[in-house]
């Protein structure tokens, strides 16, 4: 929900960082992998209840996630391979942070963490499945032109997830309640994405010629 406002605001400082990194001949994939490695340090730090250090690792990961795309655009090194790697590592990182909180206090945090991971599956799968179909139909993405994938927005997006992780780290004792609240918001996002994505694709279906010999199940219909 907030990405459409935070992304334009963040582009200018990210571009300046990209210019500096380009002078040092840093490649976007190096930023992606380094950011992921640093972000994964949050898991053992959270498990050890070193929440301040974990928060630093999380924020560095998110900074790297913005810089790699900015660098790719500035240097002309953007590619589908880079976009694929970036989005997969993002989802792994999001799940890993939740696991870290579960490890910190298993008796109190494990069940809320599982519910939040379930909600993440809903938001992630609806996001990626629609991206595949949107690419097939060449749908436009006017709100998020810098994304490597078609970005089907919702109540909980990247900005909200970062804010949730920050709040989790600042008030770790409240993680069970906070995780359940965020999980409910994520499930609402998944529901609206399912509904909106289905309606969007149903509206363009008649414009795509049916492949010769296609089986009915290929279109997802019985």
C-alpha positions in Angstrom: 0.0 0.0 0.0 2.8 2.4 0.9 5.2 1.4 -1.9 3.8 3.7 -4.4 4.8 6.7 -2.2 8.0 5.4 -0.7 9.5 4.1 -3.9 9.6 7.5 -5.7 11.0 9.1 -2.6 13.8 6.5 -2.3 14.9 6.6 -6.0 17.1 9.7 -5.8 19.4 8.6 -2.9 19.5 5.1 -4.4 20.6 6.5 -7.7 23.4 8.5 -6.1 24.6 5.3 -4.4 24.4 3.5 -7.7 26.6 6.1 -9.3 29.2 5.7 -6.6 29.1 1.9 -6.9 29.4 2.0 -10.6 32.6 4.0 -10.3 34.0 1.2 -8.1 32.9 -1.3 -10.8 30.6 -3.2 -8.5 28.1 -5.4 -10.2 24.4 -5.6 -9.3 24.6 -9.3 -8.6 27.4 -8.7 -6.1 25.1 -6.3 -4.2 22.3 -8.8 -4.3 24.3 -11.7 -2.9 26.1 -9.6 -0.3 22.9 -8.1 0.9 21.3 -11.5 1.2 24.3 -12.9 3.1 24.2 -10.0 5.6 20.4 -10.3 5.9 20.7 -14.0 6.8 22.9 -13.0 9.7 19.7 -11.8 11.3 18.6 -15.4 11.9 21.3 -16.4 14.4 21.2 -12.9 15.9 17.5 -13.1 16.5 17.9 -16.6 17.9 20.4 -15.2 20.3 18.0 -12.3 21.1 20.5 -9.7 19.9 17.7 -7.7 18.4 19.6 -4.4 17.8 22.2 -6.2 15.7 19.6 -8.2 13.9 17.8 -5.0 13.0 21.0 -3.6 11.6 21.4 -6.7 9.4 17.8 -6.4 8.3 18.2 -2.7 7.3 21.4 -3.4 5.4 19.7 -6.1 3.5 16.9 -3.8 2.5 19.3 -1.1 1.5 21.1 -3.6 -0.7 17.8 -4.6 -2.2 17.2 -1.1 -3.4 20.8 -0.5 -4.5 21.1 -3.6 -6.7 18.2 -2.5 -8.9 19.3 1.1 -9.0 22.8 0.0 -10.0 21.4 -2.3 -12.7 19.4 0.5 -14.2 22.3 3.0 -14.0 24.9 0.7 -15.5 22.6 -1.0 -18.1 23.2 -4.4 -16.5 19.6 -5.1 -15.7 18.5 -8.6 -16.7 15.7 -11.2 -16.2 18.3 -13.4 -14.4 19.1 -10.6 -11.9 15.4 -9.8 -11.3 14.7 -13.5 -10.7 17.6 -13.9 -8.3 16.6 -10.7 -6.4 13.0 -11.7 -5.9 13.7 -15.3 -4.8 16.3 -14.1 -2.3 13.9 -11.5 -1.0 11.3 -14.1 -0.2 13.8 -16.4 1.4 15.0 -13.5 3.5 11.5 -12.5 4.6 10.8 -16.1 5.8 14.2 -16.4 7.5 13.5 -13.4 9.7 10.3 -14.9 10.9 12.1 -18.2 11.6 14.7 -16.2 13.6 11.9 -14.9 15.9 10.6 -18.4 16.3 14.0 -19.6 17.4 14.3 -16.8 19.9 11.3 -17.8 22.0 9.9 -21.1 20.6 7.3 -21.6 23.3 5.7 -18.1 22.7 6.7 -17.3 19.1 6.6 -20.6 17.2 2.8 -20.7 16.5 2.5 -17.0 15.5 5.6 -17.4 13.3 4.0 -20.4 11.5 0.8 -18.5 10.9 2.8 -15.5 9.6 4.8 -17.8 7.2 1.5 -19.2 6.0 0.3 -15.7 5.3 3.6 -15.0 3.5 3.0 -18.0 1.2 -0.4 -16.4 0.3 1.1 -13.0 -0.5 4.1 -14.4 -2.3 2.3 -17.0 -4.4 -0.4 -14.5 -5.5 2.3 -12.0 -6.3 4.5 -14.4 -8.4 1.6 -16.2 -10.1 0.1 -13.0 -11.3 3.5 -11.8 -12.5 3.7 -14.8 -14.8 0.3 -14.3 -16.3 0.8 -10.5 -16.6 4.0 -11.1 -18.6 2.2 -13.5 -20.8 -0.5 -10.9 -21.5 2.0 -8.0 -21.6 0.0 -6.1 -19.0 1.3 -2.6 -18.0 2.6 -1.7 -14.5 2.2 2.1 -14.3 2.6 2.3 -10.5 5.9 0.4 -10.3 7.9 0.9 -13.5 11.2 0.0 -11.8 10.2 -3.5 -10.8 11.6 -6.5 -12.6 8.3 -8.3 -12.2 4.7 -7.0 -12.7 3.8 -5.7 -9.2 0.3 -6.5 -8.1 -0.1 -4.2 -5.1 -2.0 -4.7 -1.9 -2.3 -3.8 1.8 1.0 -5.3 2.7 4.0 -4.7 0.4 7.7 -4.2 0.8 7.4 -1.0 2.9 4.9 -2.5 5.3 7.1 -5.7 5.7 10.2 -3.6 6.5 8.2 -1.6 9.1 6.8 -4.8 10.6 10.3 -6.3 11.0 11.6 -3.0 12.6 8.7 -3.1 15.0 9.3 -6.8 15.8 12.9 -6.0 16.7 12.0 -3.0 18.8 9.3 -4.8 20.8 10.3 -8.5 20.5 8.3 -9.4 23.6 5.1 -8.4 21.7 6.1 -10.6 18.6 3.2 -13.1 19.1 0.5 -10.4 18.9 2.3 -8.3 16.3 2.9 -11.3 14.1 -0.8 -12.3 14.2 -1.9 -8.8 13.3 0.6 -8.6 10.4 -0.5 -12.1 9.3 -4.1 -11.0 9.2 -3.1 -8.0 7.0 -1.1 -10.3 4.7 -4.0 -12.7 4.4 -6.2 -9.8 3.5 -3.6 -8.8 0.9 -3.6 -12.3 -0.6 -7.4 -12.3 -0.8 -7.6 -9.0 -2.6 -4.8 -10.0 -4.9 -6.6 -13.2 -5.8 -9.8 -11.4 -6.5 -8.2 -8.5 -8.3 -5.8 -10.7 -10.3 -8.5 -13.1 -11.3 -10.7 -10.3 -12.5 -7.9 -8.6 -14.4 -6.9 -11.8 -16.2 -10.5 -12.8 -16.9 -11.0 -9.5 -18.6 -8.1 -10.1 -21.1 -8.6 -13.8 -21.6 -10.8 -13.4 -24.7 -8.0 -11.4 -26.4 -5.6 -14.3 -26.3 -6.1 -16.9 -29.1 -6.4 -20.4 -27.7 -3.4 -22.6 -28.5 -4.0 -25.4 -31.0 -4.7 -28.6 -29.3 -4.7 -27.1 -25.8 -6.2 -29.2 -23.1 -8.9 -27.5 -21.0 -6.8 -28.0 -17.9 -4.1 -25.8 -19.4 -6.3 -22.8 -18.8 -7.0 -23.8 -15.2 -10.6 -24.7 -15.9 -12.3 -28.1 -15.5 
